[in-house]
Amino acid sequence: MKTRDNTVLITGGATGIGLALAESLVKLGNTVIVCGRRADRLEDAKRRVPVLNVRQCDVSKEGDRKALYTWIEENFKGLNVLVNNAGIQRRVDFTKGTEDLLKKEDEIEINFKAQVYLAAQFVPMLSKQKEAAIVNMSSGLGFVPLTIFPIYSATKAATHSFTMSLRHQLRETSIRVYEVVPPTVYDTELKGKPLERTEWAVSSSEVAVAVVKGLEEDTYEIAIGPSKTWMSSTKNELDQVFRNINH
């Protein structure tokens, strides 16, 4: 797929991987729109990349998704790339019953349901373009769950399955469907604050570089770092990784 002269919408694009990808795509000459829940983060992103188009939107809410679609339809009729990047990650301890589960935002709504509904909403618009793409952000934890993040890991496994089905259903259209499978990304706010770099973690800018390369080469499953190994491992190998990371 071409990586220049596109009109791209990135959800959760004001920080982390989304912002790094937005910066990369802007440098390549694309029109980039980012949306996010927090106005202050969107303002920061706009200061960092002045040509960004920004829109406040909570993709977990149906009304916000519909308003986003209407705004895009009115202002960016040439939209041909949707990047479903918005996501959160929470520790949930089921030995506490529903205490952790009901504390904060709903990971299922943000990480998975929003991707499904945004894809459904934008497919008719995207299919009108000569060349179009949907890019879904999953995770290596969708293949080997980290048990302190059970809902996050499960939503990423669901994203992988959904993306495979969507790719197959849209195979006769102009829309190509990609999945990005990063390992731990150390410089995002996903866990509340950036982490220290380790040998099994990558930066958001490294993910952005991999995504651009994957789009150029039509690599439909863009796995990065340890995720490459996990995606091609046997069941026994994955079971051993599971034991190691959850020890």
GIWO-V35507 format. One line per field, one symbol per residue. ss: DSSP state (H for helix, E for strand, C for the rest). psi: psi as a letter, one per 30 degrees, with the letter a starting at -180 (. if undefined). burial: + if it has 16 or more other ideal C-beta (glycine too) atoms within 10 Angstrom, else -. A space follows every 50 residues. Layout:
ss: ???
psi: ???
burial: ???
This chain:
ss: CCCCCCEEEEECCCCHHHHHHHHHHHHCCCEEEEEECCHHHHHHHHHHCC CCEEEECCCCCHHHHHHHHHHHHHHCCCCCEEEECCCCCCCCCHHHCCCC CCCCCCHHHHHHHHHHHHHHHHHHHHCCCCCEEEEEECCHHHCCCCHHHH HHHHHHHHHHHHHHHHHHHCCCCCEEEEEEECCEECCCCCCCCCCCCCCC EECHHHHHHHHHHHHHHCCCEEECCHHHHHHCCCHHHHHHHHHHHCC
psi: kkglhljkkjkhgflbeeeeeeeeeeffglkkkkllfjeeeeeeeeeeif fkklkkkjffkeeeeeeeeeeeeefifgkgkkjifkllkkkkjffgbgee egebljeeeeeeeeeeeeeeefeeeeffleklkkjkjblfffejkjffie eeeeeeeeeeeeeeeeeeegfgagkkklkkilakjfhlgegelllkklfg llleeeeeeeeeeeeeghjfjikkbfeeeefglleeeeeeeeeefg.
burial: +-+--+++++++++++++++++++++---++++++++---++--+---+- -+++++++++---++--++--+---+--++++++++++++-+-------+ +-----+-+++++++-+++-+++-++--+--+++++++++++++++--++ ++++++++++-++--++--+----++++++++++++++-++--------- ++++++++++++-++-----+++++++-+++---------++--+--
